[in-house]
Amino acid sequence: YIGVEDGAGKKLLVTNPDANAVLATSWQEWTIPFSTFTDAGVNVMKVKKMYIGVGNRTSPAAGGTGLVFIDDISRGTSGQ
């Protein structure tokens, strides 16, 4: 999941549509349009916190192992 919170406390948590994405052994791209956050009222120009996680944020379970590499966090070339 990815969570973004702006300076006013507006936040949104987005989960990957592929629940098994974390099990992939090759690089996976996950693109989230800025509109996903702005449509929920989050000001993406004033982000104060970002959360990146695996599993269920509200009901975490211990026991996972492995590595997750975060390649890039950006606006992309189209500004989306």
N, CA, C and O atoms as a GROMACS GRO file, in nm:
protein
  320
    1TYR      N    1   0.083  -0.118   0.000
    1TYR     CA    2   0.000   0.000   0.000
    1TYR      C    3   0.088   0.125   0.000
    1TYR      O    4   0.204   0.122   0.039
    2ILE      N    5   0.027   0.233  -0.045
    2ILE     CA    6   0.090   0.364  -0.042
    2ILE      C    7  -0.009   0.459   0.026
    2ILE      O    8  -0.126   0.464  -0.012
    3GLY      N    9   0.037   0.531   0.123
    3GLY     CA   10  -0.045   0.631   0.188
    3GLY      C   11   0.021   0.767   0.176
    3GLY      O   12   0.143   0.779   0.188
    4VAL      N   13  -0.058   0.868   0.151
    4VAL     CA   14  -0.007   1.005   0.141
    4VAL      C   15  -0.094   1.094   0.228
    4VAL      O   16  -0.216   1.086   0.225
    5GLU      N   17  -0.027   1.180   0.307
    5GLU     CA   18  -0.096   1.276   0.393
    5GLU      C   19  -0.041   1.414   0.367
    5GLU      O   20   0.080   1.434   0.364
    6ASP      N   21  -0.132   1.511   0.348
    6ASP     CA   22  -0.087   1.648   0.322
    6ASP      C   23  -0.077   1.727   0.453
    6ASP      O   24  -0.109   1.676   0.560
    7GLY      N   25  -0.034   1.851   0.442
    7GLY     CA   26  -0.014   1.936   0.558
    7GLY      C   27  -0.140   1.968   0.636
    7GLY      O   28  -0.132   2.004   0.753
    8ALA      N   29  -0.256   1.954   0.572
    8ALA     CA   30  -0.384   1.981   0.639
    8ALA      C   31  -0.441   1.855   0.704
    8ALA      O   32  -0.548   1.859   0.764
    9GLY      N   33  -0.369   1.743   0.693
    9GLY     CA   34  -0.415   1.620   0.754
    9GLY      C   35  -0.504   1.534   0.664
    9GLY      O   36  -0.552   1.428   0.706
   10LYS      N   37  -0.526   1.579   0.541
   10LYS     CA   38  -0.603   1.497   0.446
   10LYS      C   39  -0.514   1.383   0.401
   10LYS      O   40  -0.397   1.404   0.368
   11LYS      N   41  -0.568   1.260   0.400
   11LYS     CA   42  -0.485   1.147   0.362
   11LYS      C   43  -0.566   1.043   0.287
   11LYS      O   44  -0.689   1.037   0.295
   12LEU      N   45  -0.492   0.962   0.213
   12LEU     CA   46  -0.553   0.852   0.139
   12LEU      C   47  -0.455   0.736   0.137
   12LEU      O   48  -0.335   0.755   0.116
   13LEU      N   49  -0.507   0.617   0.159
   13LEU     CA   50  -0.430   0.494   0.152
   13LEU      C   51  -0.478   0.418   0.028
   13LEU      O   52  -0.597   0.392   0.014
   14VAL      N   53  -0.384   0.383  -0.061
   14VAL     CA   54  -0.417   0.312  -0.184
   14VAL      C   55  -0.351   0.175  -0.178
   14VAL      O   56  -0.232   0.164  -0.148
   15THR      N   57  -0.429   0.071  -0.206
   15THR     CA   58  -0.372  -0.064  -0.207
   15THR      C   59  -0.352  -0.109  -0.350
   15THR      O   60  -0.427  -0.072  -0.440
   16ASN      N   61  -0.249  -0.189  -0.370
   16ASN     CA   62  -0.220  -0.241  -0.504
   16ASN      C   63  -0.333  -0.334  -0.546
   16ASN      O   64  -0.375  -0.419  -0.466
   17PRO      N   65  -0.384  -0.322  -0.668
   17PRO     CA   66  -0.493  -0.409  -0.712
   17PRO      C   67  -0.452  -0.556  -0.724
   17PRO      O   68  -0.538  -0.644  -0.728
   18ASP      N   69  -0.322  -0.582  -0.730
   18ASP     CA   70  -0.272  -0.720  -0.736
   18ASP      C   71  -0.223  -0.759  -0.598
   18ASP      O   72  -0.112  -0.722  -0.559
   19ALA      N   73  -0.303  -0.833  -0.524
   19ALA     CA   74  -0.267  -0.873  -0.387
   19ALA      C   75  -0.140  -0.957  -0.383
   19ALA      O   76  -0.076  -0.966  -0.278
   20ASN      N   77  -0.103  -1.019  -0.494
   20ASN     CA   78   0.016  -1.103  -0.497
   20ASN      C   79   0.138  -1.032  -0.557
   20ASN      O   80   0.240  -1.096  -0.581
   21ALA      N   81   0.129  -0.904  -0.580
   21ALA     CA   82   0.240  -0.830  -0.642
   21ALA      C   83   0.369  -0.843  -0.561
   21ALA      O   84   0.477  -0.850  -0.619
   22VAL      N   85   0.358  -0.847  -0.432
   22VAL     CA   86   0.477  -0.856  -0.347
   22VAL      C   87   0.547  -0.991  -0.361
   22VAL      O   88   0.662  -1.006  -0.320
   23LEU      N   89   0.481  -1.089  -0.418
   23LEU     CA   90   0.541  -1.221  -0.437
   23LEU      C   91   0.619  -1.233  -0.568
   23LEU      O   92   0.687  -1.333  -0.590
   24ALA      N   93   0.609  -1.133  -0.653
   24ALA     CA   94   0.678  -1.136  -0.783
   24ALA      C   95   0.829  -1.141  -0.763
   24ALA      O   96   0.882  -1.082  -0.669
   25THR      N   97   0.896  -1.211  -0.852
   25THR     CA   98   1.043  -1.220  -0.843
   25THR      C   99   1.111  -1.126  -0.942
   25THR      O  100   1.233  -1.119  -0.947
   26SER      N  101   1.032  -1.054  -1.019
   26SER     CA  102   1.088  -0.957  -1.113
   26SER      C  103   1.029  -0.819  -1.082
   26SER      O  104   0.931  -0.806  -1.008
   27TRP      N  105   1.090  -0.717  -1.139
   27TRP     CA  106   1.049  -0.580  -1.117
   27TRP      C  107   0.905  -0.560  -1.162
   27TRP      O  108   0.866  -0.605  -1.270
   28GLN      N  109   0.827  -0.491  -1.079
   28GLN     CA  110   0.686  -0.462  -1.110
   28GLN      C  111   0.665  -0.311  -1.102
   28GLN      O  112   0.707  -0.246  -1.007
   29GLU      N  113   0.600  -0.256  -1.202
   29GLU     CA  114   0.566  -0.114  -1.199
   29GLU      C  115   0.425  -0.098  -1.144
   29GLU      O  116   0.334  -0.171  -1.183
   30TRP      N  117   0.409  -0.002  -1.054
   30TRP     CA  118   0.277   0.031  -1.002
   30TRP      C  119   0.261   0.181  -1.017
   30TRP      O  120   0.323   0.258  -0.943
   31THR      N  121   0.180   0.223  -1.110
   31THR     CA  122   0.156   0.364  -1.136
   31THR      C  123   0.025   0.406  -1.071
   31THR      O  124  -0.079   0.343  -1.092
   32ILE      N  125   0.030   0.511  -0.991
   32ILE     CA  126  -0.090   0.566  -0.928
   32ILE      C  127  -0.104   0.710  -0.975
   32ILE      O  128  -0.020   0.794  -0.940
   33PRO      N  129  -0.206   0.742  -1.052
   33PRO     CA  130  -0.223   0.880  -1.097
   33PRO      C  131  -0.242   0.976  -0.980
   33PRO      O  132  -0.307   0.942  -0.881
   34PHE      N  133  -0.186   1.095  -0.989
   34PHE     CA  134  -0.205   1.196  -0.884
   34PHE      C  135  -0.353   1.222  -0.860
   34PHE      O  136  -0.394   1.253  -0.749
   35SER      N  137  -0.434   1.208  -0.966
   35SER     CA  138  -0.577   1.233  -0.952
   35SER      C  139  -0.642   1.140  -0.849
   35SER      O  140  -0.745   1.176  -0.791
   36THR      N  141  -0.585   1.025  -0.826
   36THR     CA  142  -0.638   0.935  -0.724
   36THR      C  143  -0.636   1.005  -0.588
   36THR      O  144  -0.730   0.992  -0.510
   37PHE      N  145  -0.530   1.079  -0.562
   37PHE     CA  146  -0.517   1.151  -0.435
   37PHE      C  147  -0.592   1.284  -0.436
   37PHE      O  148  -0.662   1.317  -0.340
   38THR      N  149  -0.578   1.359  -0.545
   38THR     CA  150  -0.644   1.490  -0.550
   38THR      C  151  -0.796   1.475  -0.549
   38THR      O  152  -0.865   1.558  -0.491
   39ASP      N  153  -0.848   1.372  -0.613
   39ASP     CA  154  -0.993   1.349  -0.611
   39ASP      C  155  -1.043   1.320  -0.470
   39ASP      O  156  -1.161   1.340  -0.441
   40ALA      N  157  -0.955   1.271  -0.383
   40ALA     CA  158  -0.991   1.243  -0.244
   40ALA      C  159  -0.964   1.364  -0.154
   40ALA      O  160  -0.983   1.356  -0.032
   41GLY      N  161  -0.921   1.476  -0.214
   41GLY     CA  162  -0.898   1.598  -0.138
   41GLY      C  163  -0.758   1.616  -0.084
   41GLY      O  164  -0.733   1.710  -0.008
   42VAL      N  165  -0.665   1.528  -0.120
   42VAL     CA  166  -0.526   1.538  -0.074
   42VAL      C  167  -0.452   1.637  -0.164
   42VAL      O  168  -0.456   1.625  -0.286
   43ASN      N  169  -0.384   1.734  -0.103
   43ASN     CA  170  -0.304   1.830  -0.178
   43ASN      C  171  -0.166   1.770  -0.201
   43ASN      O  172  -0.081   1.771  -0.112
   44VAL      N  173  -0.144   1.717  -0.321
   44VAL     CA  174  -0.018   1.648  -0.351
   44VAL      C  175   0.100   1.743  -0.362
   44VAL      O  176   0.214   1.698  -0.369
   45MET      N  177   0.075   1.872  -0.363
   45MET     CA  178   0.184   1.969  -0.364
   45MET      C  179   0.232   2.002  -0.223
   45MET      O  180   0.332   2.072  -0.205
   46LYS      N  181   0.161   1.950  -0.121
   46LYS     CA  182   0.199   1.978   0.017
   46LYS      C  183   0.202   1.849   0.100
   46LYS      O  184   0.149   1.844   0.212
   47VAL      N  185   0.263   1.746   0.045
   47VAL     CA  186   0.273   1.618   0.114
   47VAL      C  187   0.366   1.631   0.235
   47VAL      O  188   0.477   1.683   0.223
   48LYS      N  189   0.320   1.585   0.350
   48LYS     CA  190   0.400   1.587   0.472
   48LYS      C  191   0.443   1.448   0.513
   48LYS      O  192   0.548   1.432   0.576
   49LYS      N  193   0.364   1.346   0.480
   49LYS     CA  194   0.398   1.209   0.516
   49LYS      C  195   0.362   1.116   0.401
   49LYS      O  196   0.264   1.136   0.329
   50MET      N  197   0.444   1.013   0.385
   50MET     CA  198   0.416   0.907   0.289
   50MET      C  199   0.443   0.775   0.358
   50MET      O  200   0.544   0.758   0.426
   51TYR      N  201   0.351   0.683   0.340
   51TYR     CA  202   0.363   0.550   0.397
   51TYR      C  203   0.374   0.449   0.283
   51TYR      O  204   0.295   0.454   0.188
   52ILE      N  205   0.468   0.359   0.292
   52ILE     CA  206   0.482   0.250   0.197
   52ILE      C  207   0.488   0.123   0.279
   52ILE      O  208   0.571   0.110   0.369
   53GLY      N  209   0.399   0.030   0.249
   53GLY     CA  210   0.396  -0.091   0.329
   53GLY      C  211   0.350  -0.212   0.252
   53GLY      O  212   0.307  -0.204   0.137
   54VAL      N  213   0.360  -0.325   0.318
   54VAL     CA  214   0.319  -0.454   0.264
   54VAL      C  215   0.222  -0.515   0.364
   54VAL      O  216   0.248  -0.515   0.484
   55GLY      N  217   0.112  -0.567   0.315
   55GLY     CA  218   0.013  -0.629   0.402
   55GLY      C  219  -0.102  -0.536   0.432
   55GLY      O  220  -0.132  -0.445   0.354
   56ASN      N  221  -0.165  -0.558   0.544
   56ASN     CA  222  -0.282  -0.481   0.584
   56ASN      C  223  -0.241  -0.380   0.690
   56ASN      O  224  -0.205  -0.418   0.802
   57ARG      N  225  -0.245  -0.252   0.658
   57ARG     CA  226  -0.200  -0.148   0.751
   57ARG      C  227  -0.284  -0.145   0.879
   57ARG      O  228  -0.229  -0.121   0.986
   58THR      N  229  -0.413  -0.168   0.869
   58THR     CA  230  -0.500  -0.159   0.987
   58THR      C  231  -0.502  -0.288   1.069
   58THR      O  232  -0.546  -0.288   1.184
   59SER      N  233  -0.455  -0.397   1.010
   59SER     CA  234  -0.452  -0.525   1.082
   59SER      C  235  -0.323  -0.600   1.045
   59SER      O  236  -0.328  -0.702   0.976
   60PRO      N  237  -0.209  -0.549   1.090
   60PRO     CA  238  -0.081  -0.610   1.050
   60PRO      C  239  -0.063  -0.750   1.108
   60PRO      O  240  -0.113  -0.782   1.216
   61ALA      N  241   0.010  -0.831   1.034
   61ALA     CA  242   0.042  -0.967   1.078
   61ALA      C  243   0.193  -0.988   1.068
   61ALA      O  244   0.253  -0.957   0.965
   62ALA      N  245   0.252  -1.039   1.172
   62ALA     CA  246   0.396  -1.065   1.174
   62ALA      C  247   0.427  -1.191   1.094
   62ALA      O  248   0.340  -1.274   1.069
   63GLY      N  249   0.553  -1.203   1.055
   63GLY     CA  250   0.598  -1.328   0.997
   63GLY      C  251   0.647  -1.322   0.855
   63GLY      O  252   0.700  -1.422   0.806
   64GLY      N  253   0.633  -1.211   0.786
   64GLY     CA  254   0.682  -1.203   0.649
   64GLY      C  255   0.832  -1.184   0.645
   64GLY      O  256   0.891  -1.126   0.736
   65THR      N  257   0.894  -1.234   0.539
   65THR     CA  258   1.036  -1.214   0.519
   65THR      C  259   1.062  -1.182   0.373
   65THR      O  260   0.982  -1.216   0.286
   66GLY      N  261   1.172  -1.117   0.347
   66GLY     CA  262   1.211  -1.085   0.210
   66GLY      C  263   1.258  -0.942   0.197
   66GLY      O  264   1.272  -0.870   0.296
   67LEU      N  265   1.282  -0.903   0.074
   67LEU     CA  266   1.328  -0.768   0.044
   67LEU      C  267   1.232  -0.702  -0.054
   67LEU      O  268   1.180  -0.766  -0.145
   68VAL      N  269   1.209  -0.574  -0.033
   68VAL     CA  270   1.132  -0.493  -0.126
   68VAL      C  271   1.220  -0.376  -0.166
   68VAL      O  272   1.266  -0.301  -0.080
   69PHE      N  273   1.243  -0.360  -0.295
   69PHE     CA  274   1.323  -0.249  -0.345
   69PHE      C  275   1.230  -0.144  -0.403
   69PHE      O  276   1.145  -0.175  -0.487
   70ILE      N  277   1.245  -0.021  -0.358
   70ILE     CA  278   1.167   0.090  -0.411
   70ILE      C  279   1.258   0.159  -0.513
   70ILE      O  280   1.360   0.217  -0.477
   71ASP      N  281   1.221   0.151  -0.639
   71ASP     CA  282   1.305   0.200  -0.747
   71ASP      C  283   1.292   0.351  -0.765
   71ASP      O  284   1.393   0.420  -0.777
   72ASP      N  285   1.171   0.400  -0.767
   72ASP     CA  286   1.152   0.540  -0.805
   72ASP      C  287   1.016   0.588  -0.754
   72ASP      O  288   0.916   0.518  -0.766
   73ILE      N  289   1.014   0.707  -0.700
   73ILE     CA  290   0.890   0.774  -0.664
   73ILE      C  291   0.896   0.910  -0.733
   73ILE      O  292   0.980   0.993  -0.699
   74SER      N  293   0.807   0.931  -0.829
   74SER     CA  294   0.816   1.055  -0.904
   74SER      C  295   0.682   1.094  -0.963
   74SER      O  296   0.585   1.018  -0.955
   75ARG      N  297   0.679   1.209  -1.021
   75ARG     CA  298   0.562   1.257  -1.092
   75ARG      C  299   0.551   1.192  -1.228
   75ARG      O  300   0.443   1.195  -1.288
   76GLY      N  301   0.657   1.134  -1.278
   76GLY     CA  302   0.654   1.078  -1.413
   76GLY      C  303   0.674   1.186  -1.517
   76GLY      O  304   0.684   1.304  -1.484
   77THR      N  305   0.679   1.146  -1.642
   77THR     CA  306   0.706   1.244  -1.748
   77THR      C  307   0.584   1.324  -1.787
   77THR      O  308   0.596   1.432  -1.843
   78SER      N  309   0.464   1.271  -1.757
   78SER     CA  310   0.342   1.342  -1.796
   78SER      C  311   0.290   1.431  -1.686
   78SER      O  312   0.190   1.501  -1.705
   79GLY      N  313   0.356   1.430  -1.569
   79GLY     CA  314   0.308   1.510  -1.457
   79GLY      C  315   0.193   1.445  -1.384
   79GLY      O  316   0.131   1.507  -1.298
   80GLN      N  317   0.164   1.321  -1.415
   80GLN     CA  318   0.054   1.248  -1.350
   80GLN      C  319   0.106   1.160  -1.240
   80GLN      O  320   0.029   1.090  -1.174
   0.00000   0.00000   0.00000
